[in-house]
């Protein structure tokens, strides 16, 4: 089984990648195989889907804040965009 943790962040937030390293360390400390990849993109959902295709992932797993109503419209939802545009099964954790 191959595990990949990927993070696609808006270009202006590319400096936030240290959290990906922390997640990888936590996984490895529990003996969970983990490879990481960080990509900067103005359209993160497209990068997530493209990366999943390149890496031949069987599943995309994403977290959701569960925003609704006006808040969801104003902040957008990368998770919703991935669910809408990806043909790869996607598991959402809320």
FILOKOL-764115 format. One record per residue (C-alpha): residue number from 1; x, y, z. Coordinates in steps of 0.1 Angstrom, whole numbers. Layout:
<lumvex seza="NUM" c1="X" c2="Y" c3="Z"/>
...
// end
This chain:
<lumvex seza="1" c1="0" c2="0" c3="0"/>
<lumvex seza="2" c1="14" c2="34" c3="-10"/>
<lumvex seza="3" c1="3" c2="64" c3="10"/>
<lumvex seza="4" c1="7" c2="100" c3="-2"/>
<lumvex seza="5" c1="-1" c2="131" c3="18"/>
<lumvex seza="6" c1="-5" c2="160" c3="-5"/>
<lumvex seza="7" c1="-13" c2="196" c3="2"/>
<lumvex seza="8" c1="-23" c2="222" c3="-24"/>
<lumvex seza="9" c1="-24" c2="257" c3="-11"/>
<lumvex seza="10" c1="-31" c2="290" c3="-26"/>
<lumvex seza="11" c1="1" c2="307" c3="-39"/>
<lumvex seza="12" c1="0" c2="333" c3="-12"/>
<lumvex seza="13" c1="-2" c2="306" c3="15"/>
<lumvex seza="14" c1="27" c2="284" c3="2"/>
<lumvex seza="15" c1="47" c2="292" c3="34"/>
<lumvex seza="16" c1="23" c2="272" c3="55"/>
<lumvex seza="17" c1="38" c2="239" c3="44"/>
<lumvex seza="18" c1="56" c2="232" c3="77"/>
<lumvex seza="19" c1="22" c2="217" c3="89"/>
<lumvex seza="20" c1="26" c2="191" c3="62"/>
<lumvex seza="21" c1="59" c2="181" c3="77"/>
<lumvex seza="22" c1="44" c2="178" c3="111"/>
<lumvex seza="23" c1="17" c2="155" c3="98"/>
<lumvex seza="24" c1="43" c2="133" c3="81"/>
<lumvex seza="25" c1="63" c2="131" c3="113"/>
<lumvex seza="26" c1="32" c2="121" c3="133"/>
<lumvex seza="27" c1="23" c2="94" c3="108"/>
<lumvex seza="28" c1="59" c2="80" c3="107"/>
<lumvex seza="29" c1="60" c2="80" c3="146"/>
<lumvex seza="30" c1="30" c2="56" c3="144"/>
<lumvex seza="31" c1="47" c2="36" c3="117"/>
<lumvex seza="32" c1="23" c2="47" c3="90"/>
<lumvex seza="33" c1="40" c2="50" c3="56"/>
<lumvex seza="34" c1="37" c2="86" c3="44"/>
<lumvex seza="35" c1="52" c2="106" c3="15"/>
<lumvex seza="36" c1="45" c2="143" c3="13"/>
<lumvex seza="37" c1="41" c2="167" c3="-16"/>
<lumvex seza="38" c1="33" c2="204" c3="-14"/>
<lumvex seza="39" c1="22" c2="224" c3="-45"/>
<lumvex seza="40" c1="13" c2="260" c3="-48"/>
<lumvex seza="41" c1="-16" c2="269" c3="-70"/>
<lumvex seza="42" c1="-42" c2="297" c3="-75"/>
<lumvex seza="43" c1="-68" c2="269" c3="-80"/>
<lumvex seza="44" c1="-60" c2="244" c3="-54"/>
<lumvex seza="45" c1="-88" c2="220" c3="-63"/>
<lumvex seza="46" c1="-73" c2="216" c3="-98"/>
<lumvex seza="47" c1="-38" c2="209" c3="-84"/>
<lumvex seza="48" c1="-53" c2="183" c3="-59"/>
<lumvex seza="49" c1="-70" c2="165" c3="-88"/>
<lumvex seza="50" c1="-40" c2="167" c3="-111"/>
<lumvex seza="51" c1="-16" c2="154" c3="-84"/>
<lumvex seza="52" c1="-39" c2="126" c3="-75"/>
<lumvex seza="53" c1="-40" c2="115" c3="-111"/>
<lumvex seza="54" c1="-2" c2="118" c3="-116"/>
<lumvex seza="55" c1="4" c2="98" c3="-84"/>
<lumvex seza="56" c1="-23" c2="72" c3="-94"/>
<lumvex seza="57" c1="-41" c2="76" c3="-62"/>
<lumvex seza="58" c1="-71" c2="54" c3="-54"/>
<lumvex seza="59" c1="-87" c2="79" c3="-31"/>
<lumvex seza="60" c1="-86" c2="116" c3="-22"/>
<lumvex seza="61" c1="-92" c2="123" c3="14"/>
<lumvex seza="62" c1="-101" c2="159" c3="24"/>
<lumvex seza="63" c1="-112" c2="177" c3="55"/>
<lumvex seza="64" c1="-142" c2="201" c3="55"/>
<lumvex seza="65" c1="-151" c2="229" c3="78"/>
<lumvex seza="66" c1="-187" c2="223" c3="72"/>
<lumvex seza="67" c1="-195" c2="259" c3="63"/>
<lumvex seza="68" c1="-230" c2="266" c3="51"/>
<lumvex seza="69" c1="-250" c2="295" c3="37"/>
<lumvex seza="70" c1="-234" c2="328" c3="31"/>
<lumvex seza="71" c1="-201" c2="318" c3="48"/>
<lumvex seza="72" c1="-197" c2="289" c3="23"/>
<lumvex seza="73" c1="-204" c2="312" c3="-6"/>
<lumvex seza="74" c1="-179" c2="338" c3="5"/>
<lumvex seza="75" c1="-151" c2="314" c3="15"/>
<lumvex seza="76" c1="-156" c2="289" c3="-13"/>
<lumvex seza="77" c1="-149" c2="252" c3="-8"/>
<lumvex seza="78" c1="-120" c2="234" c3="-23"/>
<lumvex seza="79" c1="-135" c2="202" c3="-11"/>
<lumvex seza="80" c1="-167" c2="208" c3="-29"/>
<lumvex seza="81" c1="-148" c2="217" c3="-61"/>
<lumvex seza="82" c1="-128" c2="184" c3="-58"/>
<lumvex seza="83" c1="-160" c2="165" c3="-53"/>
<lumvex seza="84" c1="-176" c2="181" c3="-83"/>
<lumvex seza="85" c1="-147" c2="178" c3="-107"/>
<lumvex seza="86" c1="-128" c2="146" c3="-98"/>
<lumvex seza="87" c1="-135" c2="111" c3="-110"/>
<lumvex seza="88" c1="-113" c2="97" c3="-83"/>
<lumvex seza="89" c1="-133" c2="86" c3="-52"/>
<lumvex seza="90" c1="-131" c2="113" c3="-25"/>
<lumvex seza="91" c1="-136" c2="108" c3="13"/>
<lumvex seza="92" c1="-146" c2="140" c3="32"/>
<lumvex seza="93" c1="-140" c2="142" c3="70"/>
<lumvex seza="94" c1="-159" c2="169" c3="88"/>
// end
